[in-house]
C-alpha cells in the first residue's frame, strides 16, 4: 500500500509516516504542490492525502489538477480548514472525503480503508488483505493528532 501524503508540516509528516509504517503502509511525502504533481506522475499510488494549505499553490487548485490526471485514486483532504464552504468546495472539486485537523489517527485509517474499499480494484484488494491493528492496542503515540 502506497499513500501520497501532500503536507508541508514536517512534524505531522514524520508522525504520520511512523503511524502508517506501523500499519504496513508506505508513505510518499510531498511538501509542495510541485513535488506532489511530480510524485503522482512517477509513483504507483493507492491513495492520496492532501492538505489544502501548501506553500506554492492553493490546495484546491492542486486537487483539481490531481483529479484531471489521477481521477481513479481515492483522495482524502486532511486540513485545518473547517468551514462548511471549504468542505463542500473540496468534495465538489473531486475529493472523496474530508477530515478536519486535529484528528484521530484511527479515524484517518478507517476513512482511507473505506475509500479504497469503495474504489475497488487494486487498492481495495490491498487494503482488505492488510492486517489492521488498533492504535490503542499497539500503544502508539499516533492515536491522536492534537497538535496539528
C-alpha positions in Angstrom: 0.0 0.0 0.0 1.4 3.4 -1.0 0.0 6.8 0.0 1.0 10.1 -1.4 1.0 12.4 1.6 0.8 16.1 0.5 1.7 18.0 3.6 4.2 20.8 4.4 4.2 20.4 8.2 7.3 18.3 8.7 6.3 17.3 12.3 3.0 16.0 11.1 4.6 14.2 8.1 7.0 12.4 10.5 4.2 11.4 12.8 2.0 10.1 10.0 4.9 8.2 8.4 5.5 6.5 11.7 1.8 5.6 12.2 1.4 4.4 8.6 4.6 2.4 8.8 3.3 0.6 11.9 0.3 -0.4 9.7 2.4 -1.6 6.8 1.7 1.4 4.6 4.4 3.2 2.6 4.3 7.0 2.5 5.5 9.1 -0.4 5.9 12.5 1.1 5.4 15.7 -0.9 5.8 19.1 1.0 4.8 21.2 -2.0 2.3 21.0 -4.9 5.1 20.8 -7.4 6.6 17.8 -5.6 3.1 16.3 -5.3 2.5 16.5 -9.0 5.9 15.0 -9.7 5.3 12.1 -7.3 1.8 11.5 -8.5 3.1 11.1 -12.1 6.1 8.9 -11.1 4.7 6.7 -8.4 2.2 3.8 -8.2 -0.3 5.1 -5.6 -3.2 3.6 -3.8 -4.5 6.8 -2.1 -3.7 10.5 -1.8 -3.9 12.5 1.5 -3.9 16.3 0.7 -3.5 19.3 2.9 -5.1 22.4 1.4 -2.6 24.8 2.9 0.5 24.4 0.8 3.4 27.0 0.3 3.5 27.0 -3.5 -0.1 26.5 -4.7 -3.6 26.6 -3.2 -4.7 23.1 -2.3 -8.0 23.4 -4.2 -6.1 24.1 -7.4 -3.9 21.1 -6.8 -6.9 19.0 -6.1 -8.4 19.9 -9.4 -5.1 19.1 -11.2 -4.8 15.8 -9.4 -8.3 14.9 -10.4 -7.6 15.7 -14.0 -4.6 13.4 -14.0 -5.4 10.7 -11.4 -9.2 10.6 -11.2 -9.4 7.0 -10.1 -7.2 7.2 -6.9 -9.1 7.8 -3.6 -8.3 11.3 -2.4 -8.8 12.4 1.2 -8.4 16.1 2.2 -6.8 16.5 5.6 -6.8 20.2 6.6 -7.4 22.7 9.3 -10.0 24.5 7.1 -13.2 23.7 8.9 -15.7 26.0 7.2 -18.7 24.2 5.6 -17.9 26.1 2.3 -14.4 24.6 2.2 -15.7 21.1 2.7 -18.4 21.5 0.1 -15.9 23.0 -2.4 -13.4 20.3 -1.9 -15.9 17.5 -2.3 -17.4 19.1 -5.3 -13.9 19.5 -6.8 -13.3 15.8 -6.6 -12.2 14.9 -3.1 -13.6 11.6 -1.9 -13.5 12.6 1.8 -12.6 15.5 4.0 -11.1 15.3 7.5 -10.5 18.3 9.7 -7.4 18.8 11.9 -7.0 18.0 14.7 -8.0 14.4 14.1 -7.7 10.9 15.5 -5.3 8.7 13.6 -7.6 5.7 13.9 -10.3 7.7 12.1 -7.9 8.7 9.3 -7.1 5.0 8.8 -10.7 4.0 8.8 -11.6 6.6 6.3 -8.8 5.5 4.0 -9.8 1.9 4.3 -13.4 2.9 3.4 -12.3 4.9 0.4 -10.1 2.2 -1.0 -12.8 -0.4 -0.4 -15.3 1.6 -2.4 -12.7 2.3 -5.1 -12.3 -1.5 -5.6 -9.6 -2.6 -7.9 -6.0 -3.0 -6.8 -6.1 -0.5 -3.9 -9.3 -2.0 -2.4 -7.9 -5.5 -2.6 -4.6 -4.4 -0.9 -6.5 -2.8 2.0 -8.6 -5.9 2.5 -5.5 -8.1 2.7 -3.7 -5.8 5.1 -3.6 -6.7 8.8 -5.1 -3.8 10.7 -4.3 -3.2 14.3 -5.9 -0.7 16.7 -3.7 2.1 17.5 -4.9 1.8 21.1 -3.8 -1.8 21.4 -0.4 -1.1 19.9 0.3 1.6 22.3 1.1 4.0 19.5 1.6 7.7 20.3 -0.1 8.4 17.0 -3.6 7.7 18.3 -4.4 11.5 18.4 -3.0 14.3 16.3 -3.9 17.1 18.7 -1.1 19.4 17.7 -2.0 19.5 14.0 
